[in-house]
Amino acid sequence: MAKIDELVKDFLAQKKIAVVGVSDKRETGCNMSYKKFKEAGYQVYGVNPRITTFEGDPCYPDLKSLPEKPDAVFILANPKVTEQVVQQCVDLGVKHVWMHCMMGTKPGLATSMSSVSSDAVRMCRENGITVIPGSCPNQFIKPDVGHGMMRGLFRVFGFLSVEQ
């Protein structure tokens, strides 16, 4: 089992991050992640096929439409969308993927609130992509009180281990 801290450190060492699932309909955890990445100095690209701008920045329909290849991709979307996005990562040669899950990284928890797809995780591993199958960047990038508490509780209950 990999320690999530090592995987997160590796992911956050990347400079250009695509954030898949930003929304103009309501405030979401994905929107918060986009903002946190941007505030932390990353080159951030919003991805959502329904919108053309997000937070005043261009928003792209898919990874292949970005002006440059991202170093890493964060996904907060339906697991079927995650599979499509991971296939784009394979095609583009992206080597770091983080799939959001509200309840840490323990498979099967919060399946209705997860972007994790076991097929997408397998696809990542088969193609040399380092994957974080769950948890949330908001728990690691200057976390607010709520995200900090989640991270602490999930660590205590063993929900932040990743099988390799």
C-alpha positions as CSV (number, residue, x, y, z in Angstrom):
1,M,0.0,0.0,0.0
2,A,1.2,3.5,-0.9
3,K,0.9,6.3,1.6
4,I,-1.4,8.9,0.2
5,D,1.0,11.6,1.3
6,E,3.6,10.4,-1.1
7,L,1.1,10.2,-4.0
8,V,-0.2,13.7,-3.2
9,K,3.3,15.1,-2.9
10,D,4.1,13.7,-6.4
11,F,0.8,15.0,-7.9
12,L,1.3,18.4,-6.4
13,A,4.8,18.6,-7.7
14,Q,3.3,19.0,-11.2
15,K,2.9,22.5,-12.6
16,K,0.0,22.3,-15.1
17,I,-3.2,20.7,-13.9
18,A,-6.5,20.1,-15.7
19,V,-9.5,20.1,-13.4
20,V,-12.3,18.1,-15.0
21,G,-15.9,18.8,-13.8
22,V,-15.9,22.5,-13.0
23,S,-19.5,23.9,-13.0
24,D,-21.3,27.1,-13.6
25,K,-24.6,25.7,-12.2
26,R,-23.6,25.6,-8.5
27,E,-20.6,25.8,-6.2
28,T,-18.9,22.4,-6.1
29,G,-15.8,20.8,-4.6
30,C,-14.4,20.8,-8.1
31,N,-14.7,24.5,-8.3
32,M,-13.0,24.9,-5.0
33,S,-10.2,22.6,-6.1
34,Y,-9.8,24.7,-9.3
35,K,-9.5,27.9,-7.2
36,K,-7.1,26.3,-4.7
37,F,-4.8,25.1,-7.4
38,K,-4.8,28.5,-9.0
39,E,-4.2,30.3,-5.7
40,A,-1.3,28.0,-5.1
41,G,0.3,29.1,-8.3
42,Y,-0.5,26.2,-10.7
43,Q,-1.3,26.7,-14.3
44,V,-4.9,25.4,-14.2
45,Y,-7.3,24.4,-17.0
46,G,-11.0,24.0,-16.4
47,V,-12.6,21.1,-18.4
48,N,-16.4,20.8,-19.0
49,P,-18.0,20.3,-22.4
50,R,-21.0,22.5,-21.4
51,I,-19.2,25.8,-20.7
52,T,-16.6,27.9,-22.5
53,T,-15.4,30.0,-19.5
54,F,-14.9,29.4,-15.8
55,E,-13.9,32.0,-13.3
56,G,-13.1,34.3,-16.3
57,D,-10.7,31.7,-17.8
58,P,-11.3,29.6,-20.9
59,C,-12.9,26.3,-20.2
60,Y,-12.3,23.4,-22.6
61,P,-14.6,20.5,-23.6
62,D,-12.0,17.8,-23.1
63,L,-8.3,17.3,-22.5
64,K,-7.4,17.0,-26.2
65,S,-8.7,20.6,-26.6
66,L,-6.3,22.1,-24.1
67,P,-3.6,24.5,-25.5
68,E,-0.9,22.3,-23.9
69,K,-0.7,18.8,-22.4
70,P,-1.3,19.0,-18.6
71,D,1.1,17.4,-16.2
72,A,-1.7,16.1,-14.1
73,V,-5.5,15.7,-14.1
74,F,-8.0,16.0,-11.3
75,I,-11.4,14.5,-11.9
76,L,-14.7,15.2,-10.1
77,A,-17.3,13.7,-12.4
78,N,-19.4,10.6,-12.9
79,P,-17.3,7.4,-12.9
80,K,-18.2,6.8,-16.6
81,V,-16.8,10.2,-17.5
82,T,-13.7,9.3,-15.4
83,E,-13.1,6.4,-17.7
84,Q,-13.3,8.6,-20.8
85,V,-11.0,11.1,-19.2
86,V,-8.5,8.5,-18.3
87,Q,-8.5,7.2,-21.9
88,Q,-7.7,10.8,-23.0
89,C,-4.8,10.8,-20.4
90,V,-3.5,7.5,-21.9
91,D,-3.7,9.0,-25.4
92,L,-2.0,12.2,-24.4
93,G,0.7,10.7,-22.2
94,V,-0.5,12.3,-18.9
95,K,1.1,10.5,-16.0
96,H,-0.7,11.7,-12.9
97,V,-4.5,11.3,-12.2
98,W,-6.5,12.1,-9.1
99,M,-10.1,10.8,-9.0
100,H,-12.2,12.5,-6.3
101,C,-14.1,10.6,-3.6
102,M,-15.7,12.3,-0.7
103,M,-14.9,9.4,1.7
104,G,-11.2,8.9,1.2
105,T,-9.7,6.1,-0.8
106,K,-11.3,3.0,0.6
107,P,-13.0,1.2,-2.4
108,G,-16.8,1.0,-2.1
109,L,-17.3,3.9,0.3
110,A,-19.6,6.6,-0.9
111,T,-20.1,5.1,-4.3
112,S,-22.8,7.6,-5.1
113,M,-20.4,10.5,-4.2
114,S,-17.3,9.2,-6.0
115,S,-15.6,9.8,-9.3
116,V,-13.6,6.6,-8.9
117,S,-14.1,3.9,-11.4
118,S,-12.3,0.6,-10.9
119,D,-11.9,0.2,-14.6
120,A,-10.3,3.7,-14.9
121,V,-8.0,2.9,-12.0
122,R,-6.9,-0.4,-13.7
123,M,-6.4,1.5,-17.0
124,C,-4.2,4.0,-15.2
125,R,-2.0,1.3,-13.7
126,E,-1.8,-0.7,-16.9
127,N,-0.5,2.5,-18.7
128,G,2.0,3.7,-16.2
129,I,-0.2,6.5,-14.8
130,T,0.2,7.3,-11.1
131,V,-3.3,7.4,-9.7
132,I,-4.9,8.6,-6.5
133,P,-8.2,6.7,-6.4
134,G,-10.2,8.9,-4.0
135,S,-9.8,11.7,-1.4
136,C,-9.7,15.3,-2.4
137,P,-7.1,18.0,-3.0
138,N,-9.0,20.4,-0.8
139,Q,-7.8,18.2,2.1
140,F,-4.2,18.8,1.2
141,I,-3.9,22.3,-0.3
142,K,-4.3,24.8,2.6
143,P,-7.4,22.9,3.9
144,D,-10.2,24.7,5.6
145,V,-11.4,23.4,9.0
146,G,-13.8,20.9,7.5
147,H,-11.4,19.4,5.0
148,G,-8.7,19.3,7.6
149,M,-11.0,17.4,9.9
150,M,-12.0,14.9,7.2
151,R,-8.3,14.3,6.4
152,G,-7.6,13.6,10.0
153,L,-10.6,11.3,10.5
154,F,-10.0,9.4,7.3
155,R,-6.4,8.9,8.3
156,V,-7.4,7.5,11.7
157,F,-10.0,5.1,10.2
158,G,-7.6,3.9,7.5
159,F,-9.5,5.5,4.6
160,L,-6.3,7.1,3.1
161,S,-4.4,4.1,2.0
162,V,-4.0,3.3,-1.7
163,E,-3.4,-0.2,-3.0
164,Q,-0.9,-0.3,-5.8
